[in-house]
Amino acid sequence: MCFQILLNLADNIQIERKMKKRKIVTYLIKMLERNNIFLLLVSVTFLKKLSIFAENKEEMVLNYVMLFI
């Protein structure tokens, strides 16, 4: 539920940048390991929204690789 609220708040670019500073991408990548369908949908939707910016894509790749090491 919290990620859904944050997703809705991320419509504002300034708030999205603040979330980026607080490493929201790292938390969202970690949520991909869970089995809750709602959580997975919200996480993937949020990551998709954040992937517009190149620096977020780079962080996503680094965090995803770290899951498998």
mmJSON file of the N, C-alpha and C atoms, coordinates in Angstrom:
{"data_MODEL":{"atom_site":{
"group_PDB":["ATOM","ATOM","ATOM","ATOM","ATOM","ATOM","ATOM","ATOM","ATOM","ATOM","ATOM","ATOM","ATOM","ATOM","ATOM","ATOM","ATOM","ATOM","ATOM","ATOM","ATOM","ATOM","ATOM","ATOM","ATOM","ATOM","ATOM","ATOM","ATOM","ATOM","ATOM","ATOM","ATOM","ATOM","ATOM","ATOM","ATOM","ATOM","ATOM","ATOM","ATOM","ATOM","ATOM","ATOM","ATOM","ATOM","ATOM","ATOM","ATOM","ATOM","ATOM","ATOM","ATOM","ATOM","ATOM","ATOM","ATOM","ATOM","ATOM","ATOM","ATOM","ATOM","ATOM","ATOM","ATOM","ATOM","ATOM","ATOM","ATOM","ATOM","ATOM","ATOM","ATOM","ATOM","ATOM","ATOM","ATOM","ATOM","ATOM","ATOM","ATOM","ATOM","ATOM","ATOM","ATOM","ATOM","ATOM","ATOM","ATOM","ATOM","ATOM","ATOM","ATOM","ATOM","ATOM","ATOM","ATOM","ATOM","ATOM","ATOM","ATOM","ATOM","ATOM","ATOM","ATOM","ATOM","ATOM","ATOM","ATOM","ATOM","ATOM","ATOM","ATOM","ATOM","ATOM","ATOM","ATOM","ATOM","ATOM","ATOM","ATOM","ATOM","ATOM","ATOM","ATOM","ATOM","ATOM","ATOM","ATOM","ATOM","ATOM","ATOM","ATOM","ATOM","ATOM","ATOM","ATOM","ATOM","ATOM","ATOM","ATOM","ATOM","ATOM","ATOM","ATOM","ATOM","ATOM","ATOM","ATOM","ATOM","ATOM","ATOM","ATOM","ATOM","ATOM","ATOM","ATOM","ATOM","ATOM","ATOM","ATOM","ATOM","ATOM","ATOM","ATOM","ATOM","ATOM","ATOM","ATOM","ATOM","ATOM","ATOM","ATOM","ATOM","ATOM","ATOM","ATOM","ATOM","ATOM","ATOM","ATOM","ATOM","ATOM","ATOM","ATOM","ATOM","ATOM","ATOM","ATOM","ATOM","ATOM","ATOM","ATOM","ATOM","ATOM","ATOM","ATOM","ATOM","ATOM","ATOM","ATOM","ATOM","ATOM","ATOM","ATOM","ATOM","ATOM"],
"id":[1,2,3,4,5,6,7,8,9,10,11,12,13,14,15,16,17,18,19,20,21,22,23,24,25,26,27,28,29,30,31,32,33,34,35,36,37,38,39,40,41,42,43,44,45,46,47,48,49,50,51,52,53,54,55,56,57,58,59,60,61,62,63,64,65,66,67,68,69,70,71,72,73,74,75,76,77,78,79,80,81,82,83,84,85,86,87,88,89,90,91,92,93,94,95,96,97,98,99,100,101,102,103,104,105,106,107,108,109,110,111,112,113,114,115,116,117,118,119,120,121,122,123,124,125,126,127,128,129,130,131,132,133,134,135,136,137,138,139,140,141,142,143,144,145,146,147,148,149,150,151,152,153,154,155,156,157,158,159,160,161,162,163,164,165,166,167,168,169,170,171,172,173,174,175,176,177,178,179,180,181,182,183,184,185,186,187,188,189,190,191,192,193,194,195,196,197,198,199,200,201,202,203,204,205,206,207],
"type_symbol":["N","C","C","N","C","C","N","C","C","N","C","C","N","C","C","N","C","C","N","C","C","N","C","C","N","C","C","N","C","C","N","C","C","N","C","C","N","C","C","N","C","C","N","C","C","N","C","C","N","C","C","N","C","C","N","C","C","N","C","C","N","C","C","N","C","C","N","C","C","N","C","C","N","C","C","N","C","C","N","C","C","N","C","C","N","C","C","N","C","C","N","C","C","N","C","C","N","C","C","N","C","C","N","C","C","N","C","C","N","C","C","N","C","C","N","C","C","N","C","C","N","C","C","N","C","C","N","C","C","N","C","C","N","C","C","N","C","C","N","C","C","N","C","C","N","C","C","N","C","C","N","C","C","N","C","C","N","C","C","N","C","C","N","C","C","N","C","C","N","C","C","N","C","C","N","C","C","N","C","C","N","C","C","N","C","C","N","C","C","N","C","C","N","C","C","N","C","C","N","C","C","N","C","C","N","C","C"],
"label_atom_id":["N","CA","C","N","CA","C","N","CA","C","N","CA","C","N","CA","C","N","CA","C","N","CA","C","N","CA","C","N","CA","C","N","CA","C","N","CA","C","N","CA","C","N","CA","C","N","CA","C","N","CA","C","N","CA","C","N","CA","C","N","CA","C","N","CA","C","N","CA","C","N","CA","C","N","CA","C","N","CA","C","N","CA","C","N","CA","C","N","CA","C","N","CA","C","N","CA","C","N","CA","C","N","CA","C","N","CA","C","N","CA","C","N","CA","C","N","CA","C","N","CA","C","N","CA","C","N","CA","C","N","CA","C","N","CA","C","N","CA","C","N","CA","C","N","CA","C","N","CA","C","N","CA","C","N","CA","C","N","CA","C","N","CA","C","N","CA","C","N","CA","C","N","CA","C","N","CA","C","N","CA","C","N","CA","C","N","CA","C","N","CA","C","N","CA","C","N","CA","C","N","CA","C","N","CA","C","N","CA","C","N","CA","C","N","CA","C","N","CA","C","N","CA","C","N","CA","C","N","CA","C","N","CA","C","N","CA","C","N","CA","C"],
"label_alt_id":[null,null,null,null,null,null,null,null,null,null,null,null,null,null,null,null,null,null,null,null,null,null,null,null,null,null,null,null,null,null,null,null,null,null,null,null,null,null,null,null,null,null,null,null,null,null,null,null,null,null,null,null,null,null,null,null,null,null,null,null,null,null,null,null,null,null,null,null,null,null,null,null,null,null,null,null,null,null,null,null,null,null,null,null,null,null,null,null,null,null,null,null,null,null,null,null,null,null,null,null,null,null,null,null,null,null,null,null,null,null,null,null,null,null,null,null,null,null,null,null,null,null,null,null,null,null,null,null,null,null,null,null,null,null,null,null,null,null,null,null,null,null,null,null,null,null,null,null,null,null,null,null,null,null,null,null,null,null,null,null,null,null,null,null,null,null,null,null,null,null,null,null,null,null,null,null,null,null,null,null,null,null,null,null,null,null,null,null,null,null,null,null,null,null,null,null,null,null,null,null,null,null,null,null,null,null,null],
"label_comp_id":["MET","MET","MET","CYS","CYS","CYS","PHE","PHE","PHE","GLN","GLN","GLN","ILE","ILE","ILE","LEU","LEU","LEU","LEU","LEU","LEU","ASN","ASN","ASN","LEU","LEU","LEU","ALA","ALA","ALA","ASP","ASP","ASP","ASN","ASN","ASN","ILE","ILE","ILE","GLN","GLN","GLN","ILE","ILE","ILE","GLU","GLU","GLU","ARG","ARG","ARG","LYS","LYS","LYS","MET","MET","MET","LYS","LYS","LYS","LYS","LYS","LYS","ARG","ARG","ARG","LYS","LYS","LYS","ILE","ILE","ILE","VAL","VAL","VAL","THR","THR","THR","TYR","TYR","TYR","LEU","LEU","LEU","ILE","ILE","ILE","LYS","LYS","LYS","MET","MET","MET","LEU","LEU","LEU","GLU","GLU","GLU","ARG","ARG","ARG","ASN","ASN","ASN","ASN","ASN","ASN","ILE","ILE","ILE","PHE","PHE","PHE","LEU","LEU","LEU","LEU","LEU","LEU","LEU","LEU","LEU","VAL","VAL","VAL","SER","SER","SER","VAL","VAL","VAL","THR","THR","THR","PHE","PHE","PHE","LEU","LEU","LEU","LYS","LYS","LYS","LYS","LYS","LYS","LEU","LEU","LEU","SER","SER","SER","ILE","ILE","ILE","PHE","PHE","PHE","ALA","ALA","ALA","GLU","GLU","GLU","ASN","ASN","ASN","LYS","LYS","LYS","GLU","GLU","GLU","GLU","GLU","GLU","MET","MET","MET","VAL","VAL","VAL","LEU","LEU","LEU","ASN","ASN","ASN","TYR","TYR","TYR","VAL","VAL","VAL","MET","MET","MET","LEU","LEU","LEU","PHE","PHE","PHE","ILE","ILE","ILE"],
"label_asym_id":["A","A","A","A","A","A","A","A","A","A","A","A","A","A","A","A","A","A","A","A","A","A","A","A","A","A","A","A","A","A","A","A","A","A","A","A","A","A","A","A","A","A","A","A","A","A","A","A","A","A","A","A","A","A","A","A","A","A","A","A","A","A","A","A","A","A","A","A","A","A","A","A","A","A","A","A","A","A","A","A","A","A","A","A","A","A","A","A","A","A","A","A","A","A","A","A","A","A","A","A","A","A","A","A","A","A","A","A","A","A","A","A","A","A","A","A","A","A","A","A","A","A","A","A","A","A","A","A","A","A","A","A","A","A","A","A","A","A","A","A","A","A","A","A","A","A","A","A","A","A","A","A","A","A","A","A","A","A","A","A","A","A","A","A","A","A","A","A","A","A","A","A","A","A","A","A","A","A","A","A","A","A","A","A","A","A","A","A","A","A","A","A","A","A","A","A","A","A","A","A","A","A","A","A","A","A","A"],
"label_entity_id":["1","1","1","1","1","1","1","1","1","1","1","1","1","1","1","1","1","1","1","1","1","1","1","1","1","1","1","1","1","1","1","1","1","1","1","1","1","1","1","1","1","1","1","1","1","1","1","1","1","1","1","1","1","1","1","1","1","1","1","1","1","1","1","1","1","1","1","1","1","1","1","1","1","1","1","1","1","1","1","1","1","1","1","1","1","1","1","1","1","1","1","1","1","1","1","1","1","1","1","1","1","1","1","1","1","1","1","1","1","1","1","1","1","1","1","1","1","1","1","1","1","1","1","1","1","1","1","1","1","1","1","1","1","1","1","1","1","1","1","1","1","1","1","1","1","1","1","1","1","1","1","1","1","1","1","1","1","1","1","1","1","1","1","1","1","1","1","1","1","1","1","1","1","1","1","1","1","1","1","1","1","1","1","1","1","1","1","1","1","1","1","1","1","1","1","1","1","1","1","1","1","1","1","1","1","1","1"],
"label_seq_id":[1,1,1,2,2,2,3,3,3,4,4,4,5,5,5,6,6,6,7,7,7,8,8,8,9,9,9,10,10,10,11,11,11,12,12,12,13,13,13,14,14,14,15,15,15,16,16,16,17,17,17,18,18,18,19,19,19,20,20,20,21,21,21,22,22,22,23,23,23,24,24,24,25,25,25,26,26,26,27,27,27,28,28,28,29,29,29,30,30,30,31,31,31,32,32,32,33,33,33,34,34,34,35,35,35,36,36,36,37,37,37,38,38,38,39,39,39,40,40,40,41,41,41,42,42,42,43,43,43,44,44,44,45,45,45,46,46,46,47,47,47,48,48,48,49,49,49,50,50,50,51,51,51,52,52,52,53,53,53,54,54,54,55,55,55,56,56,56,57,57,57,58,58,58,59,59,59,60,60,60,61,61,61,62,62,62,63,63,63,64,64,64,65,65,65,66,66,66,67,67,67,68,68,68,69,69,69],
"pdbx_PDB_ins_code":[null,null,null,null,null,null,null,null,null,null,null,null,null,null,null,null,null,null,null,null,null,null,null,null,null,null,null,null,null,null,null,null,null,null,null,null,null,null,null,null,null,null,null,null,null,null,null,null,null,null,null,null,null,null,null,null,null,null,null,null,null,null,null,null,null,null,null,null,null,null,null,null,null,null,null,null,null,null,null,null,null,null,null,null,null,null,null,null,null,null,null,null,null,null,null,null,null,null,null,null,null,null,null,null,null,null,null,null,null,null,null,null,null,null,null,null,null,null,null,null,null,null,null,null,null,null,null,null,null,null,null,null,null,null,null,null,null,null,null,null,null,null,null,null,null,null,null,null,null,null,null,null,null,null,null,null,null,null,null,null,null,null,null,null,null,null,null,null,null,null,null,null,null,null,null,null,null,null,null,null,null,null,null,null,null,null,null,null,null,null,null,null,null,null,null,null,null,null,null,null,null,null,null,null,null,null,null],
"Cartn_x":[0.815,0.0,0.865,1.951,2.833,3.458,3.877,4.462,3.429,2.183,1.116,0.941,0.989,0.869,2.07,3.264,4.455,4.404,3.877,3.719,2.812,1.721,0.81,1.452,2.277,2.968,4.06,4.573,5.692,5.279,4.043,3.634,4.342,4.749,5.486,6.979,7.651,9.063,9.961,9.676,10.504,10.402,9.218,9.032,9.715,9.633,10.302,11.816,12.379,13.82,14.178,13.32,13.566,13.534,12.618,12.555,13.82,14.315,15.549,16.708,16.785,17.852,17.776,16.571,16.383,16.412,16.897,17.155,15.893,14.832,13.593,13.778,14.679,14.912,15.434,16.319,16.863,15.759,14.87,13.77,12.807,12.55,11.639,12.227,13.52,14.177,14.097,14.281,14.189,12.78,11.782,10.398,10.083,10.903,10.68,10.903,11.529,11.746,10.514,9.554,8.369,7.377,6.42,5.426,4.046,3.891,2.612,2.376,1.319,1.034,0.819,0.061,-0.195,1.112,1.974,3.257,4.127,4.124,4.9,4.394,3.08,2.516,2.856,2.72,3.032,4.529,5.364,6.809,7.237,6.725,7.078,6.542,5.345,4.776,5.609,6.011,6.824,8.187,8.816,10.112,9.995,8.898,8.663,8.587,7.889,7.76,9.108,9.898,11.207,12.236,12.003,12.984,13.075,12.281,12.343,13.716,14.281,15.565,16.708,17.775,18.901,19.579,19.707,20.387,19.606,18.281,17.473,17.666,17.785,18.016,19.329,20.367,21.673,21.599,20.907,20.766,19.962,18.948,18.15,19.008,19.831,20.696,21.671,22.306,23.262,22.596,21.44,20.748,20.248,19.783,19.282,20.415,21.574,22.733,23.16,23.085,23.491,22.583,21.349,20.459,20.965,21.67,22.075,23.513,24.189,25.586,25.598],
"Cartn_y":[-1.183,0.0,1.255,1.231,2.408,2.721,1.685,1.931,2.498,2.092,2.641,4.138,4.517,5.931,6.707,6.149,6.819,6.942,5.934,5.993,7.144,7.312,8.416,9.775,9.847,11.098,11.426,10.416,10.613,11.326,11.753,12.54,13.883,14.36,15.612,15.309,15.979,15.711,15.974,17.02,17.314,16.2,15.692,14.598,13.336,13.105,11.94,12.028,13.206,13.38,13.13,13.558,13.294,11.786,11.088,9.635,8.984,9.498,8.98,9.143,10.298,10.537,9.572,9.129,8.209,6.746,6.513,5.173,4.321,4.908,4.171,3.036,3.221,2.187,0.913,1.056,-0.103,-0.88,-0.174,-0.828,-1.518,-0.866,-1.459,-2.728,-2.719,-3.912,-5.062,-4.753,-5.793,-6.377,-5.572,-6.051,-7.044,-7.081,-8.021,-9.47,-9.68,-11.031,-11.586,-10.752,-11.161,-11.921,-12.578,-13.375,-12.72,-11.571,-10.872,-10.211,-10.613,-10.126,-8.614,-8.088,-6.645,-5.872,-6.351,-5.701,-5.743,-6.859,-6.97,-6.01,-5.915,-5.008,-3.549,-3.167,-1.784,-1.515,-2.457,-2.277,-2.132,-2.998,-2.933,-1.651,-1.256,-0.011,1.19,1.187,2.283,2.31,1.144,1.077,1.535,1.177,1.617,3.139,3.727,5.186,5.843,5.27,5.84,5.627,4.672,4.342,5.402,6.439,7.531,8.207,8.299,8.969,7.956,8.298,7.389,6.98,7.904,7.558,6.509,6.521,5.497,4.145,4.134,2.876,2.245,3.074,2.562,1.97,2.649,2.147,0.851,0.754,-0.472,-1.647,-1.441,-2.514,-2.947,-1.993,-2.324,-3.081,-2.642,-3.313,-4.683,-4.822,-6.124,-7.139,-6.703,-7.592,-8.003,-7.083,-7.391,-8.432,-8.572,-9.595,-11.001,-11.195,-12.523,-12.851,-11.926,-12.197,-12.792],
"Cartn_z":[0.0,0.0,0.0,0.746,0.823,-0.531,-1.257,-2.574,-3.542,-3.405,-4.242,-3.967,-2.714,-2.349,-2.89,-2.738,-3.262,-4.782,-5.437,-6.892,-7.289,-6.567,-6.852,-6.559,-5.536,-5.21,-6.225,-6.902,-7.829,-9.11,-9.225,-10.387,-10.405,-9.257,-9.136,-9.291,-10.211,-10.493,-9.292,-8.525,-7.353,-6.311,-6.115,-5.155,-5.662,-6.969,-7.556,-7.359,-7.482,-7.252,-5.787,-4.87,-3.452,-3.168,-3.823,-3.662,-4.194,-5.294,-5.893,-4.919,-4.261,-3.288,-2.121,-1.79,-0.666,-1.108,-2.328,-2.871,-2.999,-3.545,-3.75,-4.741,-5.704,-6.72,-6.06,-5.105,-4.391,-3.678,-3.027,-2.315,-3.283,-4.408,-5.387,-6.002,-6.272,-6.82,-5.809,-4.541,-3.509,-3.425,-3.717,-3.667,-4.786,-5.823,-6.922,-6.503,-5.36,-4.841,-4.13,-3.824,-3.063,-3.936,-3.309,-4.022,-4.075,-3.485,-3.467,-4.827,-5.515,-6.861,-6.876,-5.924,-5.875,-5.699,-4.809,-4.569,-5.821,-6.521,-7.755,-8.822,-8.968,-9.968,-9.671,-8.423,-8.043,-8.227,-7.838,-7.959,-9.417,-10.27,-11.69,-12.326,-11.966,-12.491,-12.054,-10.798,-10.269,-10.971,-11.118,-11.802,-13.252,-13.887,-15.264,-15.332,-14.392,-14.349,-14.105,-13.215,-12.889,-13.988,-14.865,-15.905,-16.999,-16.914,-17.892,-17.829,-16.639,-16.465,-16.524,-17.244,-17.462,-16.156,-15.207,-13.956,-13.171,-13.283,-12.624,-13.298,-14.613,-15.33,-14.905,-14.789,-14.364,-12.966,-12.073,-10.705,-10.682,-11.53,-11.616,-12.042,-13.043,-13.534,-12.453,-11.778,-10.726,-9.583,-9.15,-8.046,-8.443,-9.686,-10.144,-10.216,-10.682,-10.751,-9.346,-8.395,-7.018,-6.373,-6.851,-6.298,-6.557,-7.667,-8.076,-7.72,-7.062,-6.65,-5.274],
"occupancy":[1.0,1.0,1.0,1.0,1.0,1.0,1.0,1.0,1.0,1.0,1.0,1.0,1.0,1.0,1.0,1.0,1.0,1.0,1.0,1.0,1.0,1.0,1.0,1.0,1.0,1.0,1.0,1.0,1.0,1.0,1.0,1.0,1.0,1.0,1.0,1.0,1.0,1.0,1.0,1.0,1.0,1.0,1.0,1.0,1.0,1.0,1.0,1.0,1.0,1.0,1.0,1.0,1.0,1.0,1.0,1.0,1.0,1.0,1.0,1.0,1.0,1.0,1.0,1.0,1.0,1.0,1.0,1.0,1.0,1.0,1.0,1.0,1.0,1.0,1.0,1.0,1.0,1.0,1.0,1.0,1.0,1.0,1.0,1.0,1.0,1.0,1.0,1.0,1.0,1.0,1.0,1.0,1.0,1.0,1.0,1.0,1.0,1.0,1.0,1.0,1.0,1.0,1.0,1.0,1.0,1.0,1.0,1.0,1.0,1.0,1.0,1.0,1.0,1.0,1.0,1.0,1.0,1.0,1.0,1.0,1.0,1.0,1.0,1.0,1.0,1.0,1.0,1.0,1.0,1.0,1.0,1.0,1.0,1.0,1.0,1.0,1.0,1.0,1.0,1.0,1.0,1.0,1.0,1.0,1.0,1.0,1.0,1.0,1.0,1.0,1.0,1.0,1.0,1.0,1.0,1.0,1.0,1.0,1.0,1.0,1.0,1.0,1.0,1.0,1.0,1.0,1.0,1.0,1.0,1.0,1.0,1.0,1.0,1.0,1.0,1.0,1.0,1.0,1.0,1.0,1.0,1.0,1.0,1.0,1.0,1.0,1.0,1.0,1.0,1.0,1.0,1.0,1.0,1.0,1.0,1.0,1.0,1.0,1.0,1.0,1.0,1.0,1.0,1.0,1.0,1.0,1.0],
"B_iso_or_equiv":[0.0,0.0,0.0,0.0,0.0,0.0,0.0,0.0,0.0,0.0,0.0,0.0,0.0,0.0,0.0,0.0,0.0,0.0,0.0,0.0,0.0,0.0,0.0,0.0,0.0,0.0,0.0,0.0,0.0,0.0,0.0,0.0,0.0,0.0,0.0,0.0,0.0,0.0,0.0,0.0,0.0,0.0,0.0,0.0,0.0,0.0,0.0,0.0,0.0,0.0,0.0,0.0,0.0,0.0,0.0,0.0,0.0,0.0,0.0,0.0,0.0,0.0,0.0,0.0,0.0,0.0,0.0,0.0,0.0,0.0,0.0,0.0,0.0,0.0,0.0,0.0,0.0,0.0,0.0,0.0,0.0,0.0,0.0,0.0,0.0,0.0,0.0,0.0,0.0,0.0,0.0,0.0,0.0,0.0,0.0,0.0,0.0,0.0,0.0,0.0,0.0,0.0,0.0,0.0,0.0,0.0,0.0,0.0,0.0,0.0,0.0,0.0,0.0,0.0,0.0,0.0,0.0,0.0,0.0,0.0,0.0,0.0,0.0,0.0,0.0,0.0,0.0,0.0,0.0,0.0,0.0,0.0,0.0,0.0,0.0,0.0,0.0,0.0,0.0,0.0,0.0,0.0,0.0,0.0,0.0,0.0,0.0,0.0,0.0,0.0,0.0,0.0,0.0,0.0,0.0,0.0,0.0,0.0,0.0,0.0,0.0,0.0,0.0,0.0,0.0,0.0,0.0,0.0,0.0,0.0,0.0,0.0,0.0,0.0,0.0,0.0,0.0,0.0,0.0,0.0,0.0,0.0,0.0,0.0,0.0,0.0,0.0,0.0,0.0,0.0,0.0,0.0,0.0,0.0,0.0,0.0,0.0,0.0,0.0,0.0,0.0,0.0,0.0,0.0,0.0,0.0,0.0],
"pdbx_formal_charge":[null,null,null,null,null,null,null,null,null,null,null,null,null,null,null,null,null,null,null,null,null,null,null,null,null,null,null,null,null,null,null,null,null,null,null,null,null,null,null,null,null,null,null,null,null,null,null,null,null,null,null,null,null,null,null,null,null,null,null,null,null,null,null,null,null,null,null,null,null,null,null,null,null,null,null,null,null,null,null,null,null,null,null,null,null,null,null,null,null,null,null,null,null,null,null,null,null,null,null,null,null,null,null,null,null,null,null,null,null,null,null,null,null,null,null,null,null,null,null,null,null,null,null,null,null,null,null,null,null,null,null,null,null,null,null,null,null,null,null,null,null,null,null,null,null,null,null,null,null,null,null,null,null,null,null,null,null,null,null,null,null,null,null,null,null,null,null,null,null,null,null,null,null,null,null,null,null,null,null,null,null,null,null,null,null,null,null,null,null,null,null,null,null,null,null,null,null,null,null,null,null,null,null,null,null,null,null],
"auth_seq_id":[1,1,1,2,2,2,3,3,3,4,4,4,5,5,5,6,6,6,7,7,7,8,8,8,9,9,9,10,10,10,11,11,11,12,12,12,13,13,13,14,14,14,15,15,15,16,16,16,17,17,17,18,18,18,19,19,19,20,20,20,21,21,21,22,22,22,23,23,23,24,24,24,25,25,25,26,26,26,27,27,27,28,28,28,29,29,29,30,30,30,31,31,31,32,32,32,33,33,33,34,34,34,35,35,35,36,36,36,37,37,37,38,38,38,39,39,39,40,40,40,41,41,41,42,42,42,43,43,43,44,44,44,45,45,45,46,46,46,47,47,47,48,48,48,49,49,49,50,50,50,51,51,51,52,52,52,53,53,53,54,54,54,55,55,55,56,56,56,57,57,57,58,58,58,59,59,59,60,60,60,61,61,61,62,62,62,63,63,63,64,64,64,65,65,65,66,66,66,67,67,67,68,68,68,69,69,69],
"auth_comp_id":["MET","MET","MET","CYS","CYS","CYS","PHE","PHE","PHE","GLN","GLN","GLN","ILE","ILE","ILE","LEU","LEU","LEU","LEU","LEU","LEU","ASN","ASN","ASN","LEU","LEU","LEU","ALA","ALA","ALA","ASP","ASP","ASP","ASN","ASN","ASN","ILE","ILE","ILE","GLN","GLN","GLN","ILE","ILE","ILE","GLU","GLU","GLU","ARG","ARG","ARG","LYS","LYS","LYS","MET","MET","MET","LYS","LYS","LYS","LYS","LYS","LYS","ARG","ARG","ARG","LYS","LYS","LYS","ILE","ILE","ILE","VAL","VAL","VAL","THR","THR","THR","TYR","TYR","TYR","LEU","LEU","LEU","ILE","ILE","ILE","LYS","LYS","LYS","MET","MET","MET","LEU","LEU","LEU","GLU","GLU","GLU","ARG","ARG","ARG","ASN","ASN","ASN","ASN","ASN","ASN","ILE","ILE","ILE","PHE","PHE","PHE","LEU","LEU","LEU","LEU","LEU","LEU","LEU","LEU","LEU","VAL","VAL","VAL","SER","SER","SER","VAL","VAL","VAL","THR","THR","THR","PHE","PHE","PHE","LEU","LEU","LEU","LYS","LYS","LYS","LYS","LYS","LYS","LEU","LEU","LEU","SER","SER","SER","ILE","ILE","ILE","PHE","PHE","PHE","ALA","ALA","ALA","GLU","GLU","GLU","ASN","ASN","ASN","LYS","LYS","LYS","GLU","GLU","GLU","GLU","GLU","GLU","MET","MET","MET","VAL","VAL","VAL","LEU","LEU","LEU","ASN","ASN","ASN","TYR","TYR","TYR","VAL","VAL","VAL","MET","MET","MET","LEU","LEU","LEU","PHE","PHE","PHE","ILE","ILE","ILE"],
"auth_asym_id":["A","A","A","A","A","A","A","A","A","A","A","A","A","A","A","A","A","A","A","A","A","A","A","A","A","A","A","A","A","A","A","A","A","A","A","A","A","A","A","A","A","A","A","A","A","A","A","A","A","A","A","A","A","A","A","A","A","A","A","A","A","A","A","A","A","A","A","A","A","A","A","A","A","A","A","A","A","A","A","A","A","A","A","A","A","A","A","A","A","A","A","A","A","A","A","A","A","A","A","A","A","A","A","A","A","A","A","A","A","A","A","A","A","A","A","A","A","A","A","A","A","A","A","A","A","A","A","A","A","A","A","A","A","A","A","A","A","A","A","A","A","A","A","A","A","A","A","A","A","A","A","A","A","A","A","A","A","A","A","A","A","A","A","A","A","A","A","A","A","A","A","A","A","A","A","A","A","A","A","A","A","A","A","A","A","A","A","A","A","A","A","A","A","A","A","A","A","A","A","A","A","A","A","A","A","A","A"],
"auth_atom_id":["N","CA","C","N","CA","C","N","CA","C","N","CA","C","N","CA","C","N","CA","C","N","CA","C","N","CA","C","N","CA","C","N","CA","C","N","CA","C","N","CA","C","N","CA","C","N","CA","C","N","CA","C","N","CA","C","N","CA","C","N","CA","C","N","CA","C","N","CA","C","N","CA","C","N","CA","C","N","CA","C","N","CA","C","N","CA","C","N","CA","C","N","CA","C","N","CA","C","N","CA","C","N","CA","C","N","CA","C","N","CA","C","N","CA","C","N","CA","C","N","CA","C","N","CA","C","N","CA","C","N","CA","C","N","CA","C","N","CA","C","N","CA","C","N","CA","C","N","CA","C","N","CA","C","N","CA","C","N","CA","C","N","CA","C","N","CA","C","N","CA","C","N","CA","C","N","CA","C","N","CA","C","N","CA","C","N","CA","C","N","CA","C","N","CA","C","N","CA","C","N","CA","C","N","CA","C","N","CA","C","N","CA","C","N","CA","C","N","CA","C","N","CA","C","N","CA","C","N","CA","C","N","CA","C","N","CA","C","N","CA","C"],
"pdbx_PDB_model_num":[1,1,1,1,1,1,1,1,1,1,1,1,1,1,1,1,1,1,1,1,1,1,1,1,1,1,1,1,1,1,1,1,1,1,1,1,1,1,1,1,1,1,1,1,1,1,1,1,1,1,1,1,1,1,1,1,1,1,1,1,1,1,1,1,1,1,1,1,1,1,1,1,1,1,1,1,1,1,1,1,1,1,1,1,1,1,1,1,1,1,1,1,1,1,1,1,1,1,1,1,1,1,1,1,1,1,1,1,1,1,1,1,1,1,1,1,1,1,1,1,1,1,1,1,1,1,1,1,1,1,1,1,1,1,1,1,1,1,1,1,1,1,1,1,1,1,1,1,1,1,1,1,1,1,1,1,1,1,1,1,1,1,1,1,1,1,1,1,1,1,1,1,1,1,1,1,1,1,1,1,1,1,1,1,1,1,1,1,1,1,1,1,1,1,1,1,1,1,1,1,1,1,1,1,1,1,1]
}}}
